Amino acid sequence: MLQLTNVSFKPQGKLLLNQVSISVKAGEVYGLLGANGAGKTTLLKAISGDIKASGSITLYGKALAQ
């Protein structure tokens, strides 16, 4: 299970992610939709560890590198 809890990212004072929380169970399929600049890529970069976001990101109960 992928769990995001209050994930935020605010580089140089510009809020890009604001307390995003979601739980995705094994086997579930989700789509990530939004307008340009809505934070889709930023969220995926936070999950992958490419950017350091605040909050908690866990995969099967283990914290992912942030």
N, CA, C and O atoms as CSV, one atom per row, in Angstrom:
chain,resi,resn,atom,element,x,y,z
A,1,MET,N,N,0.843,-1.173,0.000
A,1,MET,CA,C,0.000,0.000,0.000
A,1,MET,C,C,0.892,1.241,0.000
A,1,MET,O,O,1.890,1.307,0.718
A,2,LEU,N,N,0.519,2.204,-0.805
A,2,LEU,CA,C,1.189,3.507,-0.839
A,2,LEU,C,C,0.365,4.482,-0.009
A,2,LEU,O,O,-0.834,4.642,-0.237
A,3,GLN,N,N,1.004,5.124,0.946
A,3,GLN,CA,C,0.312,6.049,1.847
A,3,GLN,C,C,1.015,7.402,1.840
A,3,GLN,O,O,2.204,7.485,2.145
A,4,LEU,N,N,0.290,8.454,1.494
A,4,LEU,CA,C,0.796,9.821,1.589
A,4,LEU,C,C,-0.022,10.531,2.652
A,4,LEU,O,O,-1.251,10.470,2.643
A,5,THR,N,N,0.662,11.205,3.570
A,5,THR,CA,C,-0.016,11.920,4.641
A,5,THR,C,C,0.537,13.330,4.743
A,5,THR,O,O,1.712,13.530,5.046
A,6,ASN,N,N,-0.322,14.299,4.485
A,6,ASN,CA,C,0.020,15.726,4.597
A,6,ASN,C,C,1.311,16.090,3.858
A,6,ASN,O,O,2.175,16.771,4.410
A,7,VAL,N,N,1.436,15.640,2.624
A,7,VAL,CA,C,2.626,15.927,1.820
A,7,VAL,C,C,2.510,17.337,1.250
A,7,VAL,O,O,1.538,17.669,0.571
A,8,SER,N,N,3.509,18.152,1.535
A,8,SER,CA,C,3.539,19.540,1.065
A,8,SER,C,C,4.903,19.842,0.466
A,8,SER,O,O,5.910,19.242,0.844
A,9,PHE,N,N,4.922,20.778,-0.469
A,9,PHE,CA,C,6.176,21.217,-1.084
A,9,PHE,C,C,6.039,22.695,-1.406
A,9,PHE,O,O,5.137,23.105,-2.135
A,10,LYS,N,N,6.955,23.494,-0.848
A,10,LYS,CA,C,6.887,24.947,-1.002
A,10,LYS,C,C,8.291,25.500,-1.247
A,10,LYS,O,O,8.907,26.044,-0.332
A,11,PRO,N,N,8.803,25.364,-2.479
A,11,PRO,CA,C,10.135,25.902,-2.769
A,11,PRO,C,C,10.075,27.409,-2.977
A,11,PRO,O,O,9.171,27.911,-3.646
A,12,GLN,N,N,11.013,28.115,-2.417
A,12,GLN,CA,C,11.141,29.562,-2.601
A,12,GLN,C,C,9.827,30.303,-2.367
A,12,GLN,O,O,9.520,31.274,-3.059
A,13,GLY,N,N,9.052,29.833,-1.378
A,13,GLY,CA,C,7.825,30.516,-0.992
A,13,GLY,C,C,6.620,30.264,-1.882
A,13,GLY,O,O,5.549,30.814,-1.628
A,14,LYS,N,N,6.768,29.437,-2.930
A,14,LYS,CA,C,5.644,29.153,-3.831
A,14,LYS,C,C,5.064,27.782,-3.483
A,14,LYS,O,O,5.741,26.765,-3.636
A,15,LEU,N,N,3.818,27.750,-3.019
A,15,LEU,CA,C,3.173,26.508,-2.602
A,15,LEU,C,C,2.798,25.675,-3.828
A,15,LEU,O,O,1.958,26.087,-4.627
A,16,LEU,N,N,3.424,24.497,-3.976
A,16,LEU,CA,C,3.142,23.619,-5.111
A,16,LEU,C,C,2.302,22.411,-4.715
A,16,LEU,O,O,1.491,21.936,-5.510
A,17,LEU,N,N,2.484,21.909,-3.498
A,17,LEU,CA,C,1.648,20.841,-2.947
A,17,LEU,C,C,1.207,21.276,-1.559
A,17,LEU,O,O,2.019,21.751,-0.765
A,18,ASN,N,N,-0.076,21.114,-1.267
A,18,ASN,CA,C,-0.599,21.575,0.013
A,18,ASN,C,C,-1.303,20.439,0.747
A,18,ASN,O,O,-2.476,20.165,0.494
A,19,GLN,N,N,-0.594,19.783,1.646
A,19,GLN,CA,C,-1.129,18.743,2.522
A,19,GLN,C,C,-1.920,17.673,1.766
A,19,GLN,O,O,-3.087,17.422,2.068
A,20,VAL,N,N,-1.277,17.054,0.791
A,20,VAL,CA,C,-1.893,15.988,0.005
A,20,VAL,C,C,-1.860,14.693,0.816
A,20,VAL,O,O,-0.811,14.291,1.319
A,21,SER,N,N,-3.010,14.052,0.935
A,21,SER,CA,C,-3.104,12.765,1.630
A,21,SER,C,C,-3.904,11.799,0.767
A,21,SER,O,O,-4.969,12.145,0.257
A,22,ILE,N,N,-3.380,10.576,0.605
A,22,ILE,CA,C,-4.074,9.544,-0.164
A,22,ILE,C,C,-3.539,8.187,0.256
A,22,ILE,O,O,-2.382,8.060,0.658
A,23,SER,N,N,-4.380,7.184,0.160
A,23,SER,CA,C,-3.981,5.811,0.444
A,23,SER,C,C,-4.369,4.964,-0.761
A,23,SER,O,O,-5.535,4.936,-1.157
A,24,VAL,N,N,-3.388,4.273,-1.345
A,24,VAL,CA,C,-3.629,3.431,-2.516
A,24,VAL,C,C,-3.277,1.996,-2.133
A,24,VAL,O,O,-2.124,1.693,-1.828
A,25,LYS,N,N,-4.270,1.124,-2.150
A,25,LYS,CA,C,-4.058,-0.277,-1.784
A,25,LYS,C,C,-3.539,-1.067,-2.984
A,25,LYS,O,O,-3.741,-0.669,-4.131
A,26,ALA,N,N,-2.876,-2.173,-2.715
A,26,ALA,CA,C,-2.360,-3.046,-3.769
A,26,ALA,C,C,-3.503,-3.463,-4.695
A,26,ALA,O,O,-4.573,-3.856,-4.229
A,27,GLY,N,N,-3.276,-3.377,-5.983
A,27,GLY,CA,C,-4.278,-3.760,-6.967
A,27,GLY,C,C,-5.197,-2.639,-7.409
A,27,GLY,O,O,-5.891,-2.778,-8.417
A,28,GLU,N,N,-5.220,-1.539,-6.688
A,28,GLU,CA,C,-6.049,-0.402,-7.079
A,28,GLU,C,C,-5.348,0.400,-8.168
A,28,GLU,O,O,-4.121,0.499,-8.197
A,29,VAL,N,N,-6.144,0.964,-9.052
A,29,VAL,CA,C,-5.613,1.782,-10.142
A,29,VAL,C,C,-6.233,3.171,-10.037
A,29,VAL,O,O,-7.452,3.312,-9.937
A,30,TYR,N,N,-5.385,4.192,-10.063
A,30,TYR,CA,C,-5.840,5.574,-9.976
A,30,TYR,C,C,-5.309,6.361,-11.157
A,30,TYR,O,O,-4.258,6.031,-11.708
A,31,GLY,N,N,-6.027,7.394,-11.545
A,31,GLY,CA,C,-5.548,8.358,-12.529
A,31,GLY,C,C,-5.277,9.673,-11.817
A,31,GLY,O,O,-5.966,10.032,-10.862
A,32,LEU,N,N,-4.273,10.379,-12.290
A,32,LEU,CA,C,-3.911,11.669,-11.700
A,32,LEU,C,C,-4.209,12.740,-12.737
A,32,LEU,O,O,-3.476,12.888,-13.715
A,33,LEU,N,N,-5.286,13.486,-12.523
A,33,LEU,CA,C,-5.750,14.483,-13.479
A,33,LEU,C,C,-5.682,15.871,-12.874
A,33,LEU,O,O,-5.831,16.040,-11.664
A,34,GLY,N,N,-5.458,16.861,-13.718
A,34,GLY,CA,C,-5.457,18.238,-13.256
A,34,GLY,C,C,-4.978,19.170,-14.343
A,34,GLY,O,O,-4.378,18.741,-15.329
A,35,ALA,N,N,-5.244,20.425,-14.159
A,35,ALA,CA,C,-4.835,21.453,-15.122
A,35,ALA,C,C,-3.320,21.630,-15.099
A,35,ALA,O,O,-2.637,21.150,-14.194
A,36,ASN,N,N,-2.808,22.330,-16.113
A,36,ASN,CA,C,-1.384,22.674,-16.128
A,36,ASN,C,C,-1.038,23.417,-14.845
A,36,ASN,O,O,-1.764,24.317,-14.424
A,37,GLY,N,N,0.071,23.035,-14.228
A,37,GLY,CA,C,0.513,23.712,-13.015
A,37,GLY,C,C,-0.208,23.283,-11.752
A,37,GLY,O,O,-0.045,23.913,-10.707
A,38,ALA,N,N,-1.008,22.216,-11.826
A,38,ALA,CA,C,-1.781,21.778,-10.658
A,38,ALA,C,C,-0.957,20.982,-9.653
A,38,ALA,O,O,-1.379,20.810,-8.510
A,39,GLY,N,N,0.224,20.489,-10.068
A,39,GLY,CA,C,1.087,19.770,-9.146
A,39,GLY,C,C,1.198,18.274,-9.399
A,39,GLY,O,O,1.723,17.547,-8.556
A,40,LYS,N,N,0.717,17.804,-10.538
A,40,LYS,CA,C,0.770,16.368,-10.838
A,40,LYS,C,C,2.206,15.847,-10.877
A,40,LYS,O,O,2.533,14.870,-10.205
A,41,THR,N,N,3.046,16.489,-11.651
A,41,THR,CA,C,4.445,16.071,-11.764
A,41,THR,C,C,5.171,16.256,-10.442
A,41,THR,O,O,5.988,15.416,-10.064
A,42,THR,N,N,4.890,17.331,-9.742
A,42,THR,CA,C,5.520,17.584,-8.443
A,42,THR,C,C,5.164,16.472,-7.460
A,42,THR,O,O,6.025,16.021,-6.704
A,43,LEU,N,N,3.924,16.030,-7.461
A,43,LEU,CA,C,3.506,14.941,-6.578
A,43,LEU,C,C,4.260,13.656,-6.911
A,43,LEU,O,O,4.736,12.968,-6.009
A,44,LEU,N,N,4.370,13.331,-8.191
A,44,LEU,CA,C,5.098,12.125,-8.589
A,44,LEU,C,C,6.581,12.224,-8.246
A,44,LEU,O,O,7.201,11.227,-7.877
A,45,LYS,N,N,7.150,13.418,-8.365
A,45,LYS,CA,C,8.554,13.615,-7.982
A,45,LYS,C,C,8.737,13.445,-6.477
A,45,LYS,O,O,9.766,12.934,-6.035
A,46,ALA,N,N,7.760,13.864,-5.692
A,46,ALA,CA,C,7.828,13.680,-4.236
A,46,ALA,C,C,7.770,12.192,-3.892
A,46,ALA,O,O,8.518,11.722,-3.034
A,47,ILE,N,N,6.889,11.455,-4.555
A,47,ILE,CA,C,6.769,10.019,-4.304
A,47,ILE,C,C,8.057,9.293,-4.689
A,47,ILE,O,O,8.501,8.391,-3.978
A,48,SER,N,N,8.653,9.685,-5.811
A,48,SER,CA,C,9.871,9.010,-6.284
A,48,SER,C,C,11.121,9.436,-5.523
A,48,SER,O,O,12.169,8.802,-5.648
A,49,GLY,N,N,11.017,10.505,-4.737
A,49,GLY,CA,C,12.161,10.983,-3.972
A,49,GLY,C,C,13.022,11.988,-4.710
A,49,GLY,O,O,14.084,12.365,-4.216
A,50,ASP,N,N,12.589,12.430,-5.879
A,50,ASP,CA,C,13.353,13.421,-6.647
A,50,ASP,C,C,13.356,14.793,-5.984
A,50,ASP,O,O,14.283,15.580,-6.180
A,51,ILE,N,N,12.313,15.081,-5.196
A,51,ILE,CA,C,12.272,16.336,-4.442
A,51,ILE,C,C,12.009,16.005,-2.979
A,51,ILE,O,O,11.429,14.965,-2.665
A,52,LYS,N,N,12.433,16.883,-2.097
A,52,LYS,CA,C,12.228,16.686,-0.658
A,52,LYS,C,C,10.972,17.443,-0.234
A,52,LYS,O,O,10.972,18.671,-0.136
A,53,ALA,N,N,9.916,16.698,0.010
A,53,ALA,CA,C,8.651,17.282,0.446
A,53,ALA,C,C,8.458,16.989,1.929
A,53,ALA,O,O,9.006,16.021,2.456
A,54,SER,N,N,7.683,17.822,2.588
A,54,SER,CA,C,7.354,17.552,3.990
A,54,SER,C,C,6.176,16.588,4.042
A,54,SER,O,O,5.499,16.371,3.037
A,55,GLY,N,N,5.941,16.025,5.189
A,55,GLY,CA,C,4.873,15.052,5.345
A,55,GLY,C,C,5.437,13.645,5.332
A,55,GLY,O,O,6.646,13.451,5.464
A,56,SER,N,N,4.568,12.670,5.174
A,56,SER,CA,C,4.969,11.267,5.242
A,56,SER,C,C,4.573,10.535,3.969
A,56,SER,O,O,3.436,10.639,3.509
A,57,ILE,N,N,5.528,9.788,3.400
A,57,ILE,CA,C,5.255,8.930,2.248
A,57,ILE,C,C,5.783,7.546,2.593
A,57,ILE,O,O,6.980,7.371,2.818
A,58,THR,N,N,4.882,6.555,2.635
A,58,THR,CA,C,5.290,5.192,2.961
A,58,THR,C,C,4.798,4.223,1.894
A,58,THR,O,O,3.759,4.434,1.269
A,59,LEU,N,N,5.565,3.160,1.704
A,59,LEU,CA,C,5.203,2.083,0.790
A,59,LEU,C,C,5.264,0.790,1.589
A,59,LEU,O,O,6.333,0.391,2.051
A,60,TYR,N,N,4.124,0.138,1.752
A,60,TYR,CA,C,4.008,-1.055,2.589
A,60,TYR,C,C,4.587,-0.824,3.983
A,60,TYR,O,O,5.255,-1.694,4.542
A,61,GLY,N,N,4.325,0.354,4.532
A,61,GLY,CA,C,4.722,0.678,5.896
A,61,GLY,C,C,6.140,1.187,6.077
A,61,GLY,O,O,6.516,1.587,7.179
A,62,LYS,N,N,6.933,1.179,5.011
A,62,LYS,CA,C,8.312,1.670,5.106
A,62,LYS,C,C,8.402,3.058,4.494
A,62,LYS,O,O,7.899,3.300,3.397
A,63,ALA,N,N,9.050,3.967,5.214
A,63,ALA,CA,C,9.197,5.345,4.730
A,63,ALA,C,C,10.043,5.364,3.462
A,63,ALA,O,O,11.085,4.713,3.390
A,64,LEU,N,N,9.586,6.117,2.465
A,64,LEU,CA,C,10.365,6.300,1.248
A,64,LEU,C,C,11.342,7.440,1.457
A,64,LEU,O,O,11.071,8.362,2.226
A,65,ALA,N,N,12.471,7.384,0.782
A,65,ALA,CA,C,13.473,8.459,0.880
A,65,ALA,C,C,12.865,9.752,0.393
A,65,ALA,O,O,12.218,9.797,-0.653
A,66,GLN,N,N,13.081,10.817,1.172
A,66,GLN,CA,C,12.562,12.127,0.778
A,66,GLN,C,C,13.666,13.130,0.796
A,66,GLN,O,O,13.440,14.302,0.494
